[in-house]
Amino acid sequence: MARDTGIVYRFDGTQWQPIQQIDATAINEVDSRLTAELKEMDEKINHIANAAIPLYIPTYEGSGQSCHPSIKYFPNKFKSYYYWMAYTPYPDSNDDYENPCIAVSNDGVTWIENPYAKNPIDVPTAEQLADGYHMSDTHLVWREDLQRLECWYRLNKNGAFEQILRKYTTDGATWSEREVMIEVPNATYQILSPAVIYDENKYKMWYVSRRNVRYIESVDGVTWSSEVYVPLDFTKAKRYGETGWTYYPWHLDIVKNNGQYEILASCGNSNVGLTDDRAELCHGISVDGMSFSVETIMQPTPLNSNSWDSVKLYRSSLVFVGDVVKIYYSAYNRNGKWHIGLSEGSNIKYLVGTIPSDSDSYIIPNGIKLAASQKLLLETDGGSYINAKEILLRDKGIAEGKIVIGKNSEGNAALSIYNKASTLLLNMELNELLASRVKTANFYGDSIYPNKLQQVTSYAKLRIYATQSDKGELHIVSPGVGGARLQVNEANTLEIRRDNDQYTANTKQNGIILTGEQVMTEIAGAIRWNPTTKKHQGYNGTAWVDFY
């Protein structure tokens, strides 16, 4: 059947002959819907390797934005920790803070700053920063023979200065003085993302320069061999042959595993600028490390996904822990925020993104945005979540509460709190606190303003304080009936006023007990009990007069 005309054909052995015409609208609608659903499913399958949320990596300047991860795993721990990471903060791509830092972990998910030494371990001088110098591209090297951890990193001024530096430590606390390992005369070329291993009694370094991978080696780390071009074959990469796409390597990591060299490279499109480049992660294996055939193992999530890794996948680190391969990858999103995520699996071709939901110290970093229909799951078992308008907090089997922002029944913007039965417990509207069911035991501290509630000594006391801009009052409303306000406008005088606050209101009660314990304010219309004469009296504006 031809979809555009609805004509049904039959093959007679020689050619197709039309035999019937039908209305193809319904068939085309079903086909279009199935095509869209299959495309959506394909997107989800393609991005299962991407971590839904990044890891929280602390940064010394407080942004929580980081990149350039390089991780070493120690089966028997190094100074009390299994995992050591070198990385650089990169808040909103500000390279003034792109200095080498160290973090540690015992599960590979929950990271803290190195407890033995302050971050960063090195910074450019103030003069260098003012002149456009910056650091970047951290990489860790373990020297088993010396039992020391080395951090290699880059110092450069684009087009004018290029150095590869090193510091090392044997105890995690004391770092050596900065050493210049490589300096490029007149910065005639760049040494990007150096990946260094110590193997066969020498340093082996791969790096990116002039949009290709290069290799050099050195026995002492100071005198280096001439560079060798290391070709990458992109034939198996996902976008190979796509019109307008030409692969090139940008940042990389190389490790030696089971006698072979494995590369993990951020590879982009040389036909576009860095800002628009949708770089992906490519992996390959080589016997000698002198050439690699690579294929795509992870791509950025769709640009419209609002995910933390929706623009570009950047410098990453390849780590083997037993039979598990872990990929720590840095990326940034449409808001220009940089983070590091984790994906792992038993096969590098079938990775699954890790969600750090079991970390008590996990904090959602800046820059994650949710669409109106999306929820951020906080606790997979209890079901706590955050979406654009509400927060649900649930301790499974114990308690549940929900905080909602929106318009209340009166059409005013309000913050509302509900219990598990969806009963409204608290409605906070602008400068008012309207309570339909409030127990003073529910309030602790004194931080609700401008009208401040405070629990004092006993759960039976509720205090309301006025601010300089608003008088203190208790406003009680009965829907469909009316309201009243309790105010203090004169010393030692409680006023009950109507809901419109224009006139005093009535009271209805079984009785009034007047004690006469203190001197009564002389206001016309006042009533008091005189404990001396044992009589009730009223004040007529001039004197107190006995009622009987």
N, C-alpha and C positions, 0 to 999 in steps of 0.2 A: 504494500500500500504506500502511495505517495502521501506524505504528511501534509503537504501544502494543498493538494487538490482533493484528497480522500478517495482517489481512484484505486481500486484493487486490481492487481495484475496476476495473470497465471502464465507460467512458462510452458509453451507447447512443444518444446523440444528444439525449437529453432530460435524463438524470440518471445519476449514478454507481451501478452495480449491483454488489454483492459477487459474486465468481465463485470465490474460492478463499481458504483460510486456511492460512498456513504458519507455521513457527517463526521468528520474526524476531530471535531472540537473536544469531545470528552476524552478520546484516546490521547490527543496531544496534551491535554491538561494533566492526565495521569503520568504521561511520559515526562513532562516538564517537572512535575513534583518529585518523581522518583529520581530524576537526574540531579535535582537540587539536593535531595536527601543524601544521595550517594556522594555528592561533592562534599557536603558537610561532614559525612562519616569519614571520608578520605582525609579531610583536614585534621580531624581528631586523631586518626591513626598516625598521620604523618608527624604530629606534634606531641605524641605520648611521651617522647624522650625529654621534652621541655619541662622543667620544674614549674609547677603552678605558682609558687611564690619563692623568692630567693632566700638564701641563708642570711641571718643577721651577723654581719661582720663589724665589730666596733671600730670606729675610726677616731683618731686623736683630736680631730677638729669638730667632731660631733655630728657630722652629716649622715653617717651610716652608708655613704656611697663609696664603693670600692671596685677595683678591677685588678688586672695582672696577677691572678693567683698562681702560686707555685707551691705545691704541697709535697712534703716528704712524710712517708709512713714508716714508723719504727716498730717492728713486731714486738720488741722487748722494751719499748719506750725510750725516749731520750729526755732525761731530766723530768721524769714523772708524766710525760705526755706521749701518746701514740702518734699524733698528727701535729706537724709544724707547718705553718703557712707563711710565705712572704707575699705581700700585696701592697698596693698603693691606694690611698684614698683618691677620689677624683670627683669632688662635688661639683655637679653641673659643668663638668669638663674644665674645671679651673686647675691648671697644672701647677699653680703655686703650692698646692698641698699634695702633689703627686710624689710623695717621698716614701722610701722603703720602710715598711712596718712588718711586725711579726705577730702572729696569733697562734694559739695552741688549742688542741681539742683532744678528748679521749674517745669520742664517738664519731668524729668526722662531720657532725651536724651542728653541735653546740660549740661555738667558738668564743674565746675570750682573748683579750690582749695578753701578750707575754707577761706573766706575773713577775718575771725576774729582771726585766729591763724596760725602760720607758720608750714608747714610740714617739716619733720615728727614730730609727737608728742612725739616720744621716739626713742632712738638709743642705741645700745650696747656701752660700753666704748671702747676706742681705744685698751686697753689691751685685752678686750674680742674679738674684731674683729681679732686682731693679733693671738689669740689663737683658732680661728675657731668657735666662737659663732655667732649666727645670730637670727634675729627675723622672724616671719611669722604668718600666720593663724589669720588674724584679724576677729573680730565679734562684732557687735553692740548690746547692750541691752538697752531698754528703761525702766526706773523706773518711772512709772506714779505717784506713791505715793510720790516720792522725786523730781519729775520733773527734772530728770537728765539723760543725755546720757552717757552710759558707753562703753568704748572700751576695749575689752578683746583680748589678743594676746599672742603669744608664744615666749619664749626665750630658745634656746637650743644649746647644743654642742653635736653632734651625739654620742650616746653611753656613754656620760660622764655627761651631765647636762640637766635637763628638768624642766622648770617652765612655769606656766600660770600667766600672769600679767594683771593688770587692771589700767586704768586711767578713770576719769569721768569729766564731765563739766555740768554746769547748764546754761551757757550763750554762749557756743560755742567758747569762746575766751580763758578762763582760764581753763587749765586742771590740775587735781590734781597730786600729786606726784605718782610715780609708786608704786603699791601695789603687793605683791606676794600673789596670791590666792591659788595656788597649787604648791608644789615642790615635785617631785618624788625622793625619796632617792636613791642616786647612779645611777639615770637614768636607773633603772631596766626595765622600759618600757616607751613608748612614749605616749604623749597625742596629737594626730593629729587633726587638724581642729575642735576645740571645738565649739559646737553650744549651746548657752546658752539662756534661756528665764527666766524671773522672773514671776512666776505663783503660785497662791495659797500661797502667802507669803513666797516663797523660790526660790532659784536658782535651776534650773534643767539643767543639762549639759549632752549632748551626745557627744561622741568623738570616734575616731578610734584608736585602739591599738591592736597590734598583729593581724592585718588584720580582725578585727571584730569591730562592734559597741558596745560601753559600755555606761553605764548610772550611774551618781552619782547625789546627791542633797545636798543642804546646806541651812540653814536658814540665816547665816551671810556671806556666801561666803568664809569662812576660814576653818571651820570644816565640813568635807564632809563624806557622808555615804560610805559604802563599794560599790565597783563597781558591776554593774549587767550586764550580757551579754544580748544584744538585738539582737535577730536573724533576719536576712533578708531572705525572701523567694524569690528566683530569678526565680521561675517557669515560670512567665509571661514575663521575660526579653527576648529581641529579640534573643540573641545568646545563650540562655540556651540550653544545650544538644549538642551544636556544638562541634565537635571533637577538642580537644586541647584548649578549652576555659572553664575556671572555674572562675566564678564571685567572686569578693571580693570588699568591700567598701574601698575608699581611703580618699576622702574629702567630707564633708557633711554640710548641713544646715537643721535645723528643726524649724518649726514655729507651733503655735497653731492657728487654723482657724476654726471658727464655732464649737468650743468645741472639735475638733479633732486635732491630731498631724499629720503634713505632713512632710515627709522627701524628700529631694532632694540631691542625692548622686552621686558623681563621682565614677563609678564602673568599674574596669578594669579586666584584665585576670591575675590570679596568676601564670600562667604557663610561663610568659615571664617577662623580666626585665622592669624596669620603663621606660627606653628609648624607647622600642618598644611597650609599652602598649597603645592600642587604646581605652582608657577609654571613656565611654559614660555616659549620665545622666539618672538616674533611679529615679522614683517617687513612693511614696506609702503613704497610709493613715492608721492611727491607732487610736483606741479609747483611749488607755492608754499610747501610746508611748513606750511600752515594747516589741513590735514585729511589723514588717512591711512586707507586701507582695508588692513587687515593680515590676514595668515594665518600659521598656525603653521608654523615651519620646524624646530623641535626641541623635544622633550619630555624630562623627566627619565626616566632608566631606571627599571624597576620597583623598588619598594621592597625586594623580596626579592632583588634582584640583587647586593647587597653592593658595588655600584659606587660610585665616588667622587662621582657626580652623581645619586644615586638619590632625592633628596628635592625639591630646588628648583633651577631655573636662575635665575641672578641677573644682576647688572649685567654687560653684555657690550660688546664693541667690534667695530665693523664696519670692515674694512680691505680696500682694493683694491690689488692688486699686479699690474699688467698686466691679463691676462684672468682672473686668479684672485681670488676673493673669499675672505677669511679671517674667521672668526668666533672671536674670543677670548672665551670665556665662563666666568664664575665660577659655582660651584655648591657645594652641600654634601651630605653623605650622612647616613645614619642615626646615625652616631657623632658628628655635629656638627662634622665636619672640613671646612674650606674650601679649595678649590683652583681653579686656572685651567686650562682645557683649550683645545685648538685643533681646529677643524673647517674644512675648506676644499673648494673645488671651482670649476668653471667656471660653475656655476649655483647660486644660493643655495638653490634648491629641491632640489638633489641634492648635498648636502654629505657628505663622508666624514671621520670622525674621524681625527686624526693621532696616530700613536704615535711618540714621540721616541726610537726605538730606535737611531738612528745617532749619538746624542750620547754621547761618551766621559765627559762629566761628569754624566750623568743619575743622579739618586738617587731611589729610590722614596720619596715622602713618607709621613708618618705617616697612619694612618687607612685604608689600603687593606686589606680583608679578603678572604680567599679561602675559598670553601666547600670541603668535604672533597674534592670531585671536581674542583675547578678547578685550573688551572695558570697561573702568570704567566710568559709567555715572555720570556726575557732576551735571546735572540739568534735572530732569525728564520732565519738561515742555518745556524748550528751546532746549534740546537735546545736550547740551555741553558734550564732552567726552574726554578721554585720551586713546590712545592705544599705541602700541609699537613704532610707528613711527610718530604719529601726535597728535596735540591738536586742537580740534575744540571748539571755544568759540562763543556762539550764545545767543544774547539777543533778544528773539522772537519779531518780528515785528519792530525791531530797527536796528540791525547791526549783522554782522557775519564775522568772520575771522578764518583762519586756519594756523597753524604753522606746517611745515613738515620738517623732517630731512631725508636726503637721497642724492642721486647723482643728480646733475643738468644736463642740456642738454649737457654740456661739459664733463660729466662723472666724475666730481669732487665732493667730499663730501661737502654738503652745507646745510644751514638752510634757508628755503624759507617761505615767508608769502604770503598768497592768500586772496583775498576778496571773497564776496558771489558769484560773477560770475566766480570764479576760475581764475581770472586774477592775474598773478604774480606781486606783489608789491615790493618785496624785496628779494634778493638772497645774502646771506652772505656766502662767500667761503673762508675758512681759514683766511688769513690776508687781504682779499680784501672785499670790499663792492661794488657789482655790482648792479647798479640801473637801472631797465628798466622803472620804473615809480615811481619817488620819489618826494614828496612835502616836502619842508623843514618844513612845519607846522606839519608834522607827527612825528618830532623828538623833544623830550624834554629831557633836562638834558645833561650830557656830559659823559656818561658811556659806549659808544660803542668804544672798542679798538680793534686793535692797531691804526686804523685810526678813529679819534674821530669826531663825528658830534655834532654840538651845535647850537641850535636855539638862535639867538642873536637879541634882541629888536624887529626886524621885521621878518615876515615870508619870506622875500625876501633875507635873508642872510644865507649862509651856510659856516661854517668854517671846515676845515680839518686840523688836527694836526698830525705832524710826531712823531714817537717814536724814541728812541735811536737806535733801530735795523732796522727801516724801514723809508724811506723817505716819506713825505706826497705827495700825488698826487691824481688827479681826473682822473679816467680811464673811458673813454666813448667808448662803443662798439656798432656798428651797425651790427647785424648778417648778414652774407653773403656779407658784404661790407668791413669792417675793423674797426680799432679803432685808437684812439689817446689818449695821456697822457698829462695832464697839471702838470708841476713840477716847483718847486723853488729850483734851485741848486746854485744860486748866489744871493747876496743881492739885493733886489728890482728888481729881474728879473724873469719873468714868461716864462718858456719854454714850447713849444708845440712839443711833440715828437711823433714818430711813435709808432704803437702798440707794436713792438718788442723792443722799448726803446733804439735802437741803433743809430738812426739818428733823426734829427729834422724833423718835418712834415710841410706840407703846410697849409696855411689858405686861405679861400675863403669867401670874404665879399664884401659888397657894397662900403665901404669906411673906411678910418681910420682918426680919429681926433687926431692930435698931439697938445697938449696944451702949452708945453714949460714952465709949471709952476715951475719946479724944474730943477736943474743942472743935465744934462744927463751923465750917465756913459760912459767914453771914451773907446769904444770897436770897433775895426775895423769892418765896415759894419753897424754901428749904424746910424739911421736917426732921425733927430730932427727938431722941428720948433723953429726958433729964433724969439722971440716976439719983439726984439729990431730992427732988420733989416727987419722984416716981410718976411723972406725967409726960405725955407726948406734947410737943410744942411745934408751932409753925412760925416762921420768920416773915413778917409783913413788910419788910424793907426798912423798918426802923427798930423794932424790938421783937423778942421772942414772946409769943402769946400761947398760954395754955389752951389745949383743946377741951379740957373739962375741969 
